[in-house]
Amino acid sequence: MNMSIVPKNLHNIAQSAPRAPGVYVFRRGRVPLYIGKAADLKKRLASYFRANALDKVRALRDEADGLEWTEAGSEIEALIAEAELIKRHLPKYNVLLRDDKSYFYVAVTREDFPRIYVTHRGGSVRKTKPETGRGKTTARTARGVRLVGPYTSGSALFEALRLLRGIFPYCTCRAPHKRPCLNAQIGRCPGFCCEKARSPGLISGAHTEERGAYGSNIKNILAVLGGRKKHILSLLKRHMREAARCEKFEAAGRLRDRIAALENIFSHRHVLVRERYAPGRSRSRRNWRAIRRVIAALAGDGGNISRVEGYDISNVSGTAATGSMVVFVDGAPAKSLYRKFKIKTVPQANDVAMHREMMRRRLSHPEWGMPDMIVIDGGLPQMGAVREVLRPGRDTIILSALAKREEELYLEHRRAPVRLDTLPRDAMLFFQHVRDESHRFAKKYHHKLREISYREDFKK
């Protein structure tokens, strides 16, 4: 939705703004005076007409005779659109209403494997000399780096880069090193860029393909930040179709995941509202069929997935350690099949070892039935420990681990984790429900054991 009006009473027009993210422009005639972005246009514009507004805001209000806004799909999309408009028009009040140092820029180093980071160094917006390309302003150079911006919101910019990094991994390490960094281990850095010298001319011919792939990631990020989202999506879709036509299905799958994740960044969701996966019975089977298709696509398994088991550990510094097994059948919790474990062989806080013990004891009960999929609360170490116990003979079980902090799902045979918020909503809520239920059940038993221990100590 676009709206452009030149009224005498701007306050009345501001009151008709939508409760949606977007970009707004105060004008005098056809000249932009101030360009801003908002997560909520109605709320943001209302702030300009408060009685206690600053003198500079009052001056803007008095000088402007027009107000317009454009809705955006998300705050991140609004942030990118705002930066493009500021670079193009250099509005007078964007300098007067903000301290120059408060603007943010994305810096890209000029190396064989460029690093990306956020900086305040960019000087005044009015002194920025943009390079041009494809008819649009892009970036400028300063002290050996390429600067993209300016951006007014650091939090939105950091969030945009965090999401983009999950789709197009890049390096942030300041110096080469031998072992893969943490970001490489969780799929947010290609890894090889950290291990090799980045000085120009030192990359061998054997690494040309790696360098090209890395360069494509950087170009795609800059294109998205430059407002060329549609172009990148179109390019990725074309590459996906070509890969599928050449029967390179794994590559096509990775491209499909990137497309879905990129589209999700610019979706209307500003804040992810967590809901329990608890559909009514009339919808349960239909939802589970859709979720099962997502699981099969993620795991590369075309089998009939029915039983999913979730596992978690609860303890305080290794004391009163407990483990939980929760069971979901066709997407719904089957509480009569839940099982709890009192950890016996691990005396100190060692989450990995506790998962190993719990899984070993669980597998000693074939009468409980076997799962089609296991979801462990944790990351790669916990998943590796469980896999040790599962082998041999149980390779058909889909093994996964769900990390709380980043809401990322690790699966065997996938190089990088999958962000839950890139999945269809029902699938995302299902995995969260399994994780939350296993955590609740383990914690409940842990508290019970601690209460028993306290009573015994009191009797003594």
N, C-alpha and C positions, 0 to 999 in steps of 0.2 A: 504494500500500500504506500502510495506517495501522496503527500498533501502539500500544497503551496498556496499560501494566502497572504495578502498584504493588507492587514486590517489596521484600524486606528487603535484598537484595544487588543494588544497582544496577550494580555492576561486571559481573556475569554477564550482565545484560540488555544492557549496552552492547556486549558482545562479540558479540551476535547481530545487531547493526545491519548493514544492507547496505552494500556498497561502491558507493554511489550518492549523488548530490546530494540535499539535502533540508533540512528545518527540524526542529530538536529542541527539546523543552521539558522542563526540570526543574521538578517540581511538589512542593508540600506539600499533600496532599489535592487539592482542586480549584483551588488558587491557583497560578498560574504564578510560579516564582521567577526563572527565567532562560530566555530564548528566544535561540536562535542558529541560524545556517545553516552549511552545510558543503558543499564539493564532494565530499567522501567522508565519509559519516556515521560509518562504522566507525572510520576513522582519527581523526576529530575527537573523537568521544566517548571513545576510548581515552586521549586526552591529559588528560582530567579525573581519571583514576585512577592517574596516575603517582606514584611515591613522593616526588618532588621538587616536587609541585604547590604553587602559591602558597597563602598562608594564606586568601585570599578564596575560592579554589577549594575548599579543604578545608572552609571554612564552608558553602559551597553544598552540597557533597557530604553533609555531616553533617545539614543541615536538610532536604534533599529526601528524600521517600519514594516518589517516582514519576518515571518517565522515559518520554517518548513521542516519536515522530518521524513525520514524513510525508515520503515520497519526492517529489522534484520531477523534472521533465523535464530541467532544466539548472541550473547554478549561478545563472544570472540569474533564473530563475523562483523559486529558493529565496531569493534576495536580496529579491525583491519580497514574497514571502509573509512573510518574517521582519519586514520593515518594517511590514507591515500588522498583524501580531500584537503587535509592540512598542507601536505606537500604541494598540492596543485595550486591552492589559492593563497597560502600564507596569510591568513586573516589577521587583521590588526589586533583584535582582543585576545587571540591565542597567545600573544606575547605579553600583553598587559595583564591578563588575568592569571598568568602562571609564571612561576620562577623558572628560568631556563633550565636550571639543574634538575627540575622535577620531571623533565621528559625522559623517556626511556628509548633506547635504541637496541636493536639486535645487531651484534657485531659478529662478522664472519672473517676468520683469519685467512690470509693468503698463503696456504701451505698445500702440500700434496694431498693431505687429508685434513681439510679445514675444520677448525673448532668453531662452535657457536656458543655465544654467551650474551648476557644482557648487560648493558652499560648505560651510565648517564652521560658519558662523554659524547657530545654532539654539538655543543655550542648552541647559539640561538637558532631558533627555527628560521628566522628571516635571513640568517647568514649561510644556511645550508645551500650548497650548490648541487642539485640533483643531476645525475646522469639520466639520459632518456633512452628508452628502448621500447619498440612496438607501440609507440605513441603514448606511453605512460612513464611517469617518473618511477625510478626504481630505487637507487641507493647512491651513496657517495663514499669516497674513501677517506680515511684518516689514520695516519700512523701505521700504515701497513695492513689495515683491516677495512672491510667493507661494512658500512653502517646502513641499516635499514630502519626507517622510522620517520618522524618521531611517534611514539605511542604515549598516551596520557595515563594509562592504568598499568602499573607494574604487575598487580595480581592477575589481571586478565592475560597479560602478555606471558607471564610465567606458566599459566595454565595452558595457554595455546601451545607453547613450546613443549610442555610436558606431554600433551596429547599427540602433537606432531612427531615427537621423538619415538613414541610407541609405534608409529606407522613407518617413519623414515629414520631409522637409527643413525646417530652421529656421535662423534667423539667430543669429550670435554677435558680429557687428560692433558696436562700442561707439558708433559715430557714423555718420550717413549719408555716402555718398560717391558719386561720379559713375560710376566704372567698376565692373563686377561683381567681387566678391572671388574668391579662389581657390576657396573652397567653392562659390560659385555656378557656377564653371566646371566643377567635377567633380560637380555635381548634388546637393550636400549643403546647399545654400541656394537658395531660390527666386529670389534675385537682386533682384527688385523691392523687397523689404523693405529692402535696403541703400541703394537709390538715392533713397528718399523720406524726408522727415522723419517721425519716429515720434511726434511730440507729438500728444496727443488733439485731434481736430477739424481736423487739417490734411490729412487724407486726402480727396481729392476723390471725387465720385460715380463717376467713371470707374474708380476703383480698388476699388470695393466688392466686386467679385467676387474680386479677388486677395486682399483682406483676409479674405474669408470662407473661401477655400481655405486660407490660411495659418492662420487660427484653428482650422480643422478639424484640421490637422496637430498643433497644440499640444494640443488636446483629446484627440486619439487617443493622443499620447505620455503625457499625464497619466493617461489611463484605463488604459493598459497598466501604468504604474508603480504605479497604484492597485489592481492585481490584477484588472482587468476585461478580460483578454485575450479570453475567449470572447465577450464582448459586442461587442468591436471586430471580431473575425473574422466574427461573424454579420452585423454591419452592412456590412462591406466586401463580403461575398459577396452580400448583397442588392443593393447598389449595382452590383456587377459584372453580376448577372443582368438588372437593369433597363437597364443600358447596352447589353448584348448584344441585349436585346429591342427596343431602339430603334435597333439597327444602328449604335451608336457603338462600333465594334469596337476602335478605338485606345484609347479610355478604358477599355473592358472589359479590354484587354490590360494596361494599367497597373495596374488594380486587381488583376488576377490575379497580377501580379508582386509587388505589395505583400502579398497574402495568403500567397504562397509564402515570401517573405522573413520575414514575421512568424512563420509556423509554424516556420521554420527556427531562429529565435532560441530558441524554447522546445523544440527537439528534444533528444534525449539526447546529442548530441555536445557534450562540454565542450571538448576540444582537437581540432582538425582534424588528423587524421593523414594526411600526404601519402603517397600511393602512386603508383607508376607506373601509367599506363594501359597494361597489357600483358595483356589477356585471352587465354586460350587460343583456338586456332582454332575450337573448337566454339562459343564464345560470341561471337567477334569480329563476325560478321555481324549477329547479333541485337542486340548492343550498339550497333553503328554505326547501325542503323535507328533506334534510340531517340535516339542523339546527333544524327542528321541531322534528326529532327523538332524537337529543341530548337533547333538552329541555324536551321532554317526559321522557327520561331516568333519567335526573336529578331530575325531580319533581315527578317521579313515577306516571305520568299521561299519559294515553293512548289516550286522547281525540284529536280532530282535532284542533290544535292550529293555529289560523290565525291572530288575532289582538293582538298586543303587544303595551302597552303604557309605556312611560318613563316619570319620574317626577324629577324635580330638583328645588332648591330654590336658589335665588340670593339676597344678601343684603350686606350692609356695616354697621356693628354694629346695625342691626335691622332697619335701615332707608331705605326707598324706596324698601321695601322687595317685591319681585315678585316670582311667581311660574310658572312653565311651564308644559304642558302636550303635549308630542309628540306622534304620532301614526304611527306604522308600520303595514302594512297589507301584509301578505304573504312575509315578509322579506324586503319590500320596504317602504320608508317613504311616508306617505299620508299627505302632508302639508296642504291640505284643511281642515283636521280634527284636526289640532293643536289648542290648546287653551292656553291662558295666564291668570294669576290670579294676582291681586293686593292684597297682604296680608292686612287684615283689623283688625283682632282681636288680633294680637300678637305685642305689642308695642316695645319689646326688642328682641335682637338677641337670638332666640330659634328655631333652625332648626327643632327640633322634633315637637314642637307645630305648626309651620308653615306648615309642611307636613300634620298634622292632619286637620288643617283648610282647606287646599287646597283639600284634598281628600273628606272631608265632602261636600264641595261645588260642586266638580265634580260629586259626586253621586246623587246630586239633579237634574241632567240633564240626565234622562234615554233616552231622545230622541237622545243623542249623540251615543248611542249604548254602549255595555259593553265589556271590554277587556277579552281576554283569559289569559293574563299574564300581570303583572305589574312589571316594573323594576324601583326601587327608587334609586336615587343617595344618598348613605349613607350606614349605617350598621344596626346592630340589633335594636338600639333605634328607628330609623326612620321606620324600618319595623314593629316593635311592635305598633307604633302609628297608622300606616295605618291599621293594622289588627283590632285595636279597632273600627275603623270607618266602616270597611267592614262587620263586624259581626252585626247581624246574616244574614243568607240567601245567603251569597256570598262566601262560602267556596270553590266553584269550581274554583275561580280565583287563578291562580298560582301567589303567592306573592314572590318577590325577592328584594334584595338590593345589589347594586354594590359599594364596597368601592374603592375609587380612589387610596389611598396610596399603598395598597398591591395588587391591581387588583384582589380582591377576591369577589366571588358571593355568597351571603347568600340566602338560600332557606328554607322555612318552612319545618319542618319534617326532616331536615338534621342536624346532630350534628355539623359538621364542614363545614366551607365555602369551595368553590371550586375555586382554582386558575384558572384564565382565560387561562393562558398559558399551562394548562394541557388539555384543550378542543381542539377538531379539529379546524383547522385554521378558517374555515368559521364561526363556532359558536362563536369563540373568537372575530372575527372582527365584527360580528353582535351585540353582547352585547356592545362592545366599541362604535359602531356607535350610538346605542340607547342612551347610557350615554352621549356621546359627543354632540349629537343633542339636548338633553334636556337641557344640560348645556348652549349651545350656545343660545337657544331660550329664556331661563330665563334671561341670562345676557343681551341680546339685549333689552328686555323689561325693565329691571332694569336701564340700562343706559338711556333709553328714559325718565323714570320717574324722574331720577336725573336731566336730562337736563331741564325738565319742572320746577322742583323745583328751579333750579338755576335762570331761567328766571323770575320766580315770585319774588324771593328774590331781584333780580336786579331792578325790577320795583318799589319795595318798597323803 
